[in-house]
């Protein structure tokens, strides 16, 4: 048997009605939302506020509290015993060191110390205070020095064997001979040496120096001293 629906129970017949009711409700809500008035929010007068200003805050003052150190009582001293001093102190009598006129004073023997004289070593001819005096020279220090050099050159030229260099087969030209000696404190010629390009020339130079006369010794600080002298000479070999 077929079941038949009641025309009242069929909801499709009310669909248009429901759609109209919903549309009407939506339009009403839209109208109410449009007509509703809104007001701007107002704030109270806050005055001139500086937002960017630095906030100055005073740091709180803190006080350092030192911890209390417990005071320890001083140590109890040991028992002190008083001992009577029974020993007698002998007084020391200091005798005076002053002597009376009647007392004899002993004086130790005084040893005499010999003064050691300053030993002046040999002095070069160029810096000697008083140059040695060649026999025949006179004048002041400068004149005596110049005369000494001239006498030495003249003595060498007069005594030297001029034929000797040519006999030795030396190459032509000028040759140098250096003579070194010392005039001691007594004026004698000692410590003679010579440098030459040939041994025979060296011996000849030594021979010439040995022929020098005795001289008046040079003086340094007023005392006679040994004086070193150097005599350079040139010879011509043909």
ZADO-1210 file (C-alpha; in nm, 4 decimals, padded with zeros to 6 digits):
<atoms>
<atom x="00.0000" y="00.0000" z="00.0000" code="UNK" pos="1"/>
<atom x="00.1469" y="00.3404" z="-00.0976" code="UNK" pos="2"/>
<atom x="00.1975" y="00.5976" z="00.1749" code="UNK" pos="3"/>
<atom x="00.0819" y="00.9430" z="00.0747" code="UNK" pos="4"/>
<atom x="00.2247" y="01.2605" z="00.2205" code="UNK" pos="5"/>
<atom x="00.0078" y="01.5272" z="00.3568" code="UNK" pos="6"/>
<atom x="00.0274" y="01.8496" z="00.1534" code="UNK" pos="7"/>
<atom x="00.0776" y="02.0426" z="00.4820" code="UNK" pos="8"/>
<atom x="00.3775" y="01.8336" z="00.5774" code="UNK" pos="9"/>
<atom x="00.5664" y="01.9143" z="00.2562" code="UNK" pos="10"/>
<atom x="00.8181" y="02.1903" z="00.3434" code="UNK" pos="11"/>
<atom x="00.8989" y="02.2736" z="-00.0176" code="UNK" pos="12"/>
<atom x="00.5730" y="02.4650" z="-00.0300" code="UNK" pos="13"/>
<atom x="00.7176" y="02.7170" z="00.2302" code="UNK" pos="14"/>
<atom x="01.0591" y="02.7671" z="00.0767" code="UNK" pos="15"/>
<atom x="00.9686" y="03.0960" z="-00.0849" code="UNK" pos="16"/>
<atom x="00.8249" y="03.2201" z="00.2397" code="UNK" pos="17"/>
<atom x="01.1428" y="03.1398" z="00.4307" code="UNK" pos="18"/>
<atom x="01.3555" y="03.3119" z="00.1662" code="UNK" pos="19"/>
<atom x="01.1494" y="03.6303" z="00.1926" code="UNK" pos="20"/>
<atom x="01.1698" y="03.6307" z="00.5706" code="UNK" pos="21"/>
<atom x="01.5488" y="03.5876" z="00.5613" code="UNK" pos="22"/>
<atom x="01.5934" y="03.8610" z="00.3014" code="UNK" pos="23"/>
<atom x="01.3768" y="04.0981" z="00.5036" code="UNK" pos="24"/>
<atom x="01.5808" y="04.0262" z="00.8190" code="UNK" pos="25"/>
<atom x="01.9111" y="04.0875" z="00.6378" code="UNK" pos="26"/>
<atom x="01.7919" y="04.4200" z="00.5022" code="UNK" pos="27"/>
<atom x="01.6763" y="04.5264" z="00.8482" code="UNK" pos="28"/>
<atom x="02.0111" y="04.4482" z="01.0063" code="UNK" pos="29"/>
<atom x="02.1905" y="04.6378" z="00.7281" code="UNK" pos="30"/>
<atom x="01.9718" y="04.9420" z="00.7792" code="UNK" pos="31"/>
<atom x="02.0244" y="04.9425" z="01.1527" code="UNK" pos="32"/>
<atom x="02.4027" y="04.9191" z="01.1072" code="UNK" pos="33"/>
<atom x="02.4090" y="05.2117" z="00.8631" code="UNK" pos="34"/>
<atom x="02.1900" y="05.4386" z="01.0753" code="UNK" pos="35"/>
<atom x="02.3860" y="05.3804" z="01.3955" code="UNK" pos="36"/>
<atom x="02.5850" y="05.6994" z="01.4958" code="UNK" pos="37"/>
<atom x="02.9459" y="05.6828" z="01.6067" code="UNK" pos="38"/>
<atom x="03.1275" y="05.9530" z="01.8179" code="UNK" pos="39"/>
<atom x="03.4946" y="06.0420" z="01.8300" code="UNK" pos="40"/>
<atom x="03.6672" y="05.9458" z="02.1520" code="UNK" pos="41"/>
<atom x="03.7847" y="06.2463" z="02.3529" code="UNK" pos="42"/>
<atom x="04.0734" y="06.2554" z="02.5981" code="UNK" pos="43"/>
<atom x="04.1312" y="06.4899" z="02.8846" code="UNK" pos="44"/>
<atom x="04.3834" y="06.7798" z="02.8629" code="UNK" pos="45"/>
<atom x="04.7217" y="06.6316" z="02.9578" code="UNK" pos="46"/>
<atom x="04.9146" y="06.9574" z="02.9150" code="UNK" pos="47"/>
<atom x="05.2455" y="06.9891" z="02.7290" code="UNK" pos="48"/>
<atom x="05.4065" y="06.6518" z="02.7574" code="UNK" pos="49"/>
<atom x="05.7651" y="06.5995" z="02.6409" code="UNK" pos="50"/>
<atom x="05.7927" y="06.2469" z="02.5120" code="UNK" pos="51"/>
<atom x="06.1537" y="06.2586" z="02.4059" code="UNK" pos="52"/>
<atom x="06.2948" y="06.4099" z="02.7263" code="UNK" pos="53"/>
<atom x="06.5403" y="06.2073" z="02.9266" code="UNK" pos="54"/>
<atom x="06.4074" y="06.0886" z="03.2537" code="UNK" pos="55"/>
<atom x="06.6432" y="06.2057" z="03.5243" code="UNK" pos="56"/>
<atom x="06.6468" y="05.9746" z="03.8112" code="UNK" pos="57"/>
<atom x="06.8603" y="06.0308" z="04.1146" code="UNK" pos="58"/>
<atom x="07.0477" y="05.7181" z="04.2114" code="UNK" pos="59"/>
<atom x="06.9595" y="05.5986" z="04.5532" code="UNK" pos="60"/>
<atom x="07.2165" y="05.6801" z="04.8199" code="UNK" pos="61"/>
<atom x="07.3591" y="05.3657" z="04.9608" code="UNK" pos="62"/>
<atom x="07.5662" y="05.3475" z="05.2724" code="UNK" pos="63"/>
<atom x="07.8350" y="05.0852" z="05.3156" code="UNK" pos="64"/>
<atom x="07.7943" y="04.9002" z="05.6364" code="UNK" pos="65"/>
<atom x="08.1196" y="04.7620" z="05.7684" code="UNK" pos="66"/>
<atom x="08.0827" y="04.4261" z="05.9311" code="UNK" pos="67"/>
<atom x="08.1428" y="04.4406" z="06.2968" code="UNK" pos="68"/>
<atom x="08.4656" y="04.2745" z="06.4010" code="UNK" pos="69"/>
<atom x="08.4248" y="04.0961" z="06.7243" code="UNK" pos="70"/>
<atom x="08.6568" y="04.2416" z="06.9817" code="UNK" pos="71"/>
<atom x="08.8719" y="03.9794" z="07.1371" code="UNK" pos="72"/>
<atom x="08.9827" y="04.0468" z="07.4903" code="UNK" pos="73"/>
<atom x="09.3599" y="04.0891" z="07.5381" code="UNK" pos="74"/>
<atom x="09.5425" y="03.7787" z="07.6492" code="UNK" pos="75"/>
<atom x="09.5707" y="03.7378" z="08.0159" code="UNK" pos="76"/>
<atom x="09.9268" y="03.8195" z="08.1260" code="UNK" pos="77"/>
<atom x="10.1206" y="03.5556" z="08.2978" code="UNK" pos="78"/>
<atom x="10.1822" y="03.5858" z="08.6601" code="UNK" pos="79"/>
<atom x="10.4601" y="03.8365" z="08.7220" code="UNK" pos="80"/>
<atom x="10.6897" y="03.7624" z="09.0075" code="UNK" pos="81"/>
<atom x="10.8902" y="04.0393" z="09.1630" code="UNK" pos="82"/>
<atom x="11.2428" y="03.9188" z="09.2412" code="UNK" pos="83"/>
<atom x="11.4567" y="04.1178" z="09.4744" code="UNK" pos="84"/>
<atom x="11.7936" y="04.2201" z="09.3328" code="UNK" pos="85"/>
<atom x="12.0473" y="04.0894" z="09.5768" code="UNK" pos="86"/>
<atom x="12.3510" y="04.1353" z="09.3524" code="UNK" pos="87"/>
<atom x="12.5608" y="04.4401" z="09.4080" code="UNK" pos="88"/>
<atom x="12.6575" y="04.6414" z="09.1013" code="UNK" pos="89"/>
<atom x="13.0172" y="04.7473" z="09.0939" code="UNK" pos="90"/>
<atom x="13.0686" y="05.1021" z="08.9778" code="UNK" pos="91"/>
<atom x="13.3224" y="05.1502" z="08.6997" code="UNK" pos="92"/>
<atom x="13.5513" y="05.4432" z="08.7484" code="UNK" pos="93"/>
<atom x="13.6725" y="05.6002" z="08.4233" code="UNK" pos="94"/>
<atom x="14.0138" y="05.7462" z="08.4686" code="UNK" pos="95"/>
<atom x="14.1015" y="06.0662" z="08.2883" code="UNK" pos="96"/>
<atom x="14.3453" y="06.0476" z="07.9993" code="UNK" pos="97"/>
<atom x="14.4849" y="06.3946" z="08.0543" code="UNK" pos="98"/>
<atom x="14.8467" y="06.4074" z="08.1613" code="UNK" pos="99"/>
<atom x="15.0020" y="06.6306" z="08.4150" code="UNK" pos="100"/>
<atom x="15.3043" y="06.8443" z="08.3400" code="UNK" pos="101"/>
<atom x="15.5059" y="06.6406" z="08.5891" code="UNK" pos="102"/>
<atom x="15.4294" y="06.3124" z="08.4119" code="UNK" pos="103"/>
<atom x="15.6598" y="06.1912" z="08.1378" code="UNK" pos="104"/>
<atom x="15.5086" y="06.1223" z="07.7981" code="UNK" pos="105"/>
<atom x="15.6549" y="05.8473" z="07.5862" code="UNK" pos="106"/>
<atom x="15.6655" y="05.9192" z="07.2122" code="UNK" pos="107"/>
<atom x="15.7134" y="05.6409" z="06.9614" code="UNK" pos="108"/>
<atom x="15.9898" y="05.6714" z="06.7090" code="UNK" pos="109"/>
<atom x="15.8723" y="05.8336" z="06.3847" code="UNK" pos="110"/>
<atom x="15.9840" y="05.6534" z="06.0770" code="UNK" pos="111"/>
<atom x="16.0882" y="05.8734" z="05.7906" code="UNK" pos="112"/>
<atom x="15.9264" y="05.7809" z="05.4585" code="UNK" pos="113"/>
<atom x="16.1292" y="05.8436" z="05.1516" code="UNK" pos="114"/>
<atom x="15.9489" y="06.0315" z="04.8784" code="UNK" pos="115"/>
<atom x="15.9255" y="05.8415" z="04.5554" code="UNK" pos="116"/>
<atom x="16.0198" y="06.0551" z="04.2598" code="UNK" pos="117"/>
<atom x="15.7950" y="06.0571" z="03.9582" code="UNK" pos="118"/>
<atom x="15.9528" y="05.8483" z="03.6870" code="UNK" pos="119"/>
<atom x="15.9057" y="06.0192" z="03.3525" code="UNK" pos="120"/>
<atom x="15.9371" y="05.7863" z="03.0560" code="UNK" pos="121"/>
<atom x="16.0964" y="05.8752" z="02.7257" code="UNK" pos="122"/>
<atom x="15.9310" y="06.1666" z="02.5493" code="UNK" pos="123"/>
<atom x="15.9045" y="06.2141" z="02.1699" code="UNK" pos="124"/>
<atom x="16.1060" y="06.5033" z="02.0242" code="UNK" pos="125"/>
<atom x="15.7900" y="06.6684" z="01.8849" code="UNK" pos="126"/>
<atom x="15.6293" y="06.7242" z="02.2281" code="UNK" pos="127"/>
<atom x="15.9301" y="06.7645" z="02.4598" code="UNK" pos="128"/>
<atom x="15.9251" y="07.0834" z="02.6671" code="UNK" pos="129"/>
<atom x="16.2994" y="07.1552" z="02.6326" code="UNK" pos="130"/>
<atom x="16.4539" y="06.9870" z="02.3257" code="UNK" pos="131"/>
<atom x="16.8054" y="06.8406" z="02.3341" code="UNK" pos="132"/>
<atom x="17.0662" y="07.0939" z="02.2287" code="UNK" pos="133"/>
<atom x="17.2901" y="07.0065" z="01.9352" code="UNK" pos="134"/>
<atom x="17.6447" y="07.1439" z="01.9822" code="UNK" pos="135"/>
<atom x="17.6618" y="07.4925" z="01.8305" code="UNK" pos="136"/>
<atom x="17.2851" y="07.5690" z="01.8471" code="UNK" pos="137"/>
<atom x="17.1625" y="07.8769" z="02.0381" code="UNK" pos="138"/>
<atom x="16.8414" y="08.0727" z="02.0890" code="UNK" pos="139"/>
<atom x="16.4955" y="08.0108" z="02.2333" code="UNK" pos="140"/>
<atom x="16.3053" y="07.6818" z="02.2271" code="UNK" pos="141"/>
<atom x="16.1778" y="07.7243" z="01.8726" code="UNK" pos="142"/>
<atom x="16.5234" y="07.8241" z="01.7445" code="UNK" pos="143"/>
<atom x="16.6907" y="07.5313" z="01.9204" code="UNK" pos="144"/>
<atom x="16.4386" y="07.2887" z="01.7742" code="UNK" pos="145"/>
<atom x="16.4863" y="07.4212" z="01.4209" code="UNK" pos="146"/>
<atom x="16.8644" y="07.4220" z="01.4566" code="UNK" pos="147"/>
<atom x="16.8611" y="07.0606" z="01.5820" code="UNK" pos="148"/>
<atom x="16.6746" y="06.9377" z="01.2723" code="UNK" pos="149"/>
<atom x="16.9038" y="07.1314" z="01.0359" code="UNK" pos="150"/>
<atom x="17.2175" y="06.9968" z="01.2035" code="UNK" pos="151"/>
<atom x="17.0865" y="06.6384" z="01.1761" code="UNK" pos="152"/>
<atom x="17.0173" y="06.6702" z="00.8015" code="UNK" pos="153"/>
<atom x="17.3534" y="06.8325" z="00.7397" code="UNK" pos="154"/>
<atom x="17.5303" y="06.5584" z="00.9374" code="UNK" pos="155"/>
<atom x="17.3643" y="06.2834" z="00.7320" code="UNK" pos="156"/>
<atom x="17.4370" y="06.4509" z="00.3963" code="UNK" pos="157"/>
<atom x="17.8029" y="06.5034" z="00.4907" code="UNK" pos="158"/>
<atom x="17.8709" y="06.1532" z="00.6258" code="UNK" pos="159"/>
<atom x="17.6615" y="05.9425" z="00.3853" code="UNK" pos="160"/>
<atom x="17.8417" y="05.7463" z="00.1067" code="UNK" pos="161"/>
<atom x="17.6627" y="05.8775" z="-00.2028" code="UNK" pos="162"/>
<atom x="17.8170" y="05.6089" z="-00.4318" code="UNK" pos="163"/>
<atom x="17.6743" y="05.3218" z="-00.2277" code="UNK" pos="164"/>
<atom x="17.3144" y="05.3216" z="-00.3666" code="UNK" pos="165"/>
<atom x="17.4400" y="05.3000" z="-00.7276" code="UNK" pos="166"/>
<atom x="17.6716" y="05.0101" z="-00.6406" code="UNK" pos="167"/>
<atom x="17.3856" y="04.8051" z="-00.4951" code="UNK" pos="168"/>
<atom x="17.2019" y="04.7693" z="-00.8266" code="UNK" pos="169"/>
<atom x="16.8833" y="04.9385" z="-00.7029" code="UNK" pos="170"/>
<atom x="16.6275" y="05.0623" z="-00.9522" code="UNK" pos="171"/>
<atom x="16.6576" y="05.4313" z="-01.0403" code="UNK" pos="172"/>
<atom x="16.4499" y="05.6758" z="-00.8395" code="UNK" pos="173"/>
<atom x="16.4155" y="05.8177" z="-00.4928" code="UNK" pos="174"/>
<atom x="16.4640" y="05.5817" z="-00.1986" code="UNK" pos="175"/>
<atom x="16.3656" y="05.6503" z="00.1624" code="UNK" pos="176"/>
<atom x="16.5760" y="05.5749" z="00.4704" code="UNK" pos="177"/>
<atom x="16.4289" y="05.6124" z="00.8207" code="UNK" pos="178"/>
<atom x="16.6605" y="05.6365" z="01.1254" code="UNK" pos="179"/>
<atom x="16.5378" y="05.6078" z="01.4824" code="UNK" pos="180"/>
<atom x="16.7386" y="05.6656" z="01.8002" code="UNK" pos="181"/>
<atom x="16.7181" y="05.8068" z="02.1509" code="UNK" pos="182"/>
<atom x="16.9116" y="06.0803" z="02.3290" code="UNK" pos="183"/>
<atom x="16.9307" y="05.9555" z="02.6894" code="UNK" pos="184"/>
<atom x="16.9379" y="06.1580" z="03.0128" code="UNK" pos="185"/>
<atom x="17.3116" y="06.2096" z="02.9807" code="UNK" pos="186"/>
<atom x="17.3043" y="06.3276" z="02.6155" code="UNK" pos="187"/>
<atom x="17.4399" y="06.0055" z="02.4602" code="UNK" pos="188"/>
<atom x="17.2918" y="05.8483" z="02.1445" code="UNK" pos="189"/>
<atom x="17.1433" y="05.5032" z="02.2185" code="UNK" pos="190"/>
<atom x="16.8851" y="05.2563" z="02.0816" code="UNK" pos="191"/>
<atom x="16.9799" y="05.3160" z="01.7174" code="UNK" pos="192"/>
<atom x="16.7635" y="05.1546" z="01.4470" code="UNK" pos="193"/>
<atom x="16.7216" y="05.2066" z="01.0725" code="UNK" pos="194"/>
<atom x="16.4853" y="05.1078" z="00.7898" code="UNK" pos="195"/>
<atom x="16.6124" y="05.1048" z="00.4308" code="UNK" pos="196"/>
<atom x="16.5398" y="04.9259" z="00.0992" code="UNK" pos="197"/>
<atom x="16.8717" y="04.7374" z="00.1268" code="UNK" pos="198"/>
<atom x="17.0617" y="04.5887" z="00.4279" code="UNK" pos="199"/>
<atom x="17.3815" y="04.7768" z="00.3354" code="UNK" pos="200"/>
<atom x="17.1926" y="05.1048" z="00.3307" code="UNK" pos="201"/>
<atom x="17.0545" y="05.0164" z="00.6713" code="UNK" pos="202"/>
<atom x="17.4072" y="04.9564" z="00.8090" code="UNK" pos="203"/>
<atom x="17.5276" y="05.2820" z="00.6546" code="UNK" pos="204"/>
<atom x="17.2491" y="05.4751" z="00.8266" code="UNK" pos="205"/>
<atom x="17.3347" y="05.3215" z="01.1659" code="UNK" pos="206"/>
<atom x="17.7018" y="05.4064" z="01.1140" code="UNK" pos="207"/>
<atom x="17.6157" y="05.7705" z="01.0462" code="UNK" pos="208"/>
<atom x="17.4017" y="05.8017" z="01.3620" code="UNK" pos="209"/>
<atom x="17.6828" y="05.6593" z="01.5750" code="UNK" pos="210"/>
<atom x="17.9036" y="05.9462" z="01.4576" code="UNK" pos="211"/>
<atom x="17.6775" y="06.2077" z="01.6188" code="UNK" pos="212"/>
<atom x="17.8373" y="06.4170" z="01.8986" code="UNK" pos="213"/>
<atom x="17.7216" y="06.4128" z="02.2589" code="UNK" pos="214"/>
<atom x="17.4349" y="06.6571" z="02.3189" code="UNK" pos="215"/>
<atom x="17.2731" y="06.8450" z="02.6046" code="UNK" pos="216"/>
<atom x="16.9821" y="06.6191" z="02.7153" code="UNK" pos="217"/>
<atom x="16.6223" y="06.7279" z="02.6800" code="UNK" pos="218"/>
<atom x="16.4133" y="06.8226" z="02.9841" code="UNK" pos="219"/>
<atom x="16.0539" y="06.7573" z="03.0864" code="UNK" pos="220"/>
<atom x="15.9188" y="06.9392" z="03.3942" code="UNK" pos="221"/>
<atom x="16.2686" y="07.0594" z="03.4614" code="UNK" pos="222"/>
<atom x="16.4175" y="06.7087" z="03.4783" code="UNK" pos="223"/>
<atom x="16.6416" y="06.5426" z="03.2167" code="UNK" pos="224"/>
<atom x="16.4632" y="06.2677" z="03.0251" code="UNK" pos="225"/>
<atom x="16.5245" y="06.0408" z="02.7301" code="UNK" pos="226"/>
<atom x="16.4105" y="06.1880" z="02.4000" code="UNK" pos="227"/>
<atom x="16.3081" y="05.9761" z="02.0987" code="UNK" pos="228"/>
<atom x="16.3979" y="06.1148" z="01.7587" code="UNK" pos="229"/>
<atom x="16.3089" y="06.0021" z="01.4053" code="UNK" pos="230"/>
<atom x="16.5110" y="06.1187" z="01.1056" code="UNK" pos="231"/>
<atom x="16.3605" y="06.0399" z="00.7613" code="UNK" pos="232"/>
<atom x="16.5906" y="06.1002" z="00.4597" code="UNK" pos="233"/>
<atom x="16.5566" y="06.0539" z="00.0821" code="UNK" pos="234"/>
<atom x="16.8354" y="05.9494" z="-00.1517" code="UNK" pos="235"/>
<atom x="16.8484" y="05.9554" z="-00.5315" code="UNK" pos="236"/>
<atom x="16.9497" y="05.6385" z="-00.7199" code="UNK" pos="237"/>
<atom x="17.0580" y="05.6975" z="-01.0826" code="UNK" pos="238"/>
</atoms>
